[in-house]
């Protein structure tokens, strides 16, 4: 039987609105990402890039609209589990990590799809985290606090 390629979108956003107080941050965003596509979000400071990513990862709740990511609908799924299947790179994440958290703890927090190392519920693989830091040639920074690391 031939292999059938996935045809549903990886991400589908429909009429997404995000407001905080009187400020309208996102106004009717529509965006679809198909399998195999690669995207970068570019824009001026204050244009809503970080807010869009925060909405996609459920760190900010939208006022209206829908988000479907990897087949899961925002508001109907455990978004922490969804976060375990995606990755986002953004300098805006820097301010969400506690300044006194070590680099090692930051790497360990990724296993729980969280920002800030605040849970001790799951068994931690410190050795694996140290190996990851080693592969990136920064193992010597493992016990340095996040707030003094170069971002």
N, C-alpha and C positions, 0 to 999 in steps of 0.2 A: 504494500500500500504506500503510495507516495506521501512524503511529508507535506502536510498542509501548513502554510505560513499563517501566523496569527494576523488577523485582519482588524480586530477591534483597536481603537486608539489606546495609546499608553496613558494619555491625559486628555480630558475633555472638560473645558470650562465654558459655561453658558451664562451670559448676562450677570457676571460677578460684580457686585457692589460692595465696597468696604468703606465705612465711614467711622470716624472717631470724633465725637462731639459734633461741631459744625463743619468739620473738615471732610470733604469728599476725597478719599484717597484713590479708590478705583471706581470707575464709572462704566459699567456695562461691558466688562472684558469678556471676549469670546476667543478661545484658543484651543486648537486641537494639535496634539503631537502623535504622529503615527509611528508604528514600529520602524526602527532603523533611522529615524530622523534625529538630528542633533541640533539643539538650540542654545543660544546665548541671549540673555536679557540685558539690553543696553539702554541707558537713558540718563538724563541729567539728574543731579542730586535732587531729592524730593519728588521724583516723578512716580514713585510707588513700586519700584523694583523689589526692595526688601519686603514691603508689605505683601506683595503678590506671593513671594516665596513663603512668607510666614503663613499666609492663608492656605497655600498648597500643602503645607506640613502641619496644619492645624495648631499653630502657635497663635494665630489670630483668627477669630471667627468672622466670616463675612456677614454683612447685613442681609444680603439676598443673592440669589443665583445658585448655581450648582457646580460642584467639582466632582469629577470622577477620575480616579487615579488607579491604574492597574486593575480596573474592573470594580473597585470599591467606591461607593458613594459617600461623600462627606456627610456626616450626621447619622449614617446608618452602619458604620463599621468602626472597629477599634483602630483609631488612627495611629496609635503607637505601633501596632503590628504592621500597618502600612508603611510607617517610617523605617521599619527594619528592612524593607525591600527597596528603598530608594536612597540616593545620596545627593546632597546639594552642597555646592561650594560657594561660599559668599563671605565677604569680610563683615557683613552685618551680623554674622553668628558670633563674632568676637565678643560683643558686649553682653551676650547671653551666658557666657561662661564665667563663673565666679573667679575673681582675681587671685584668690588664694588656692585654687585647685591646681594640682600638679599636672604636668604634661601627661604623665602616665594615667592619672585619673580621667583626664579628658579623653584619651584613647579608650579607656575602659568604659566610659559612658556611652560610647558608640554601640557597644554590644546590646544596650538596652534602648537604643534609638531615642536618646534624651540629650538635652543640653544641660550640663552641670551634673556632677557626680553626686547624686543625692540618694541613691538606693543601694542597698546591700542585699537585696532579695535573691538575686541569681548568683550562682557560683561564678567567680571571676577567674579568668585565665590571664593572670598577670604575665606569665611567661610569653604567651602569644602577643600580648600588647607590647612587651619589651622587644620582641622580635620585629614587630611592625615598625617600631621606632628605629630599630637597628637598620632595617631595609631602607629607611628614609635618611639614614646617616645622622640621626639626632638622638640616639639612645642616651648620650651623655646629658641630655636635657630632661630626662624622665622625671626627676624629682624637683625640677625648677617650677616655680609658680607661674601660672598662666599670665598673670598681670605684669610680669617682667620679661616675658618672651617676646621676641620680635614677631609681629603678626605678618 
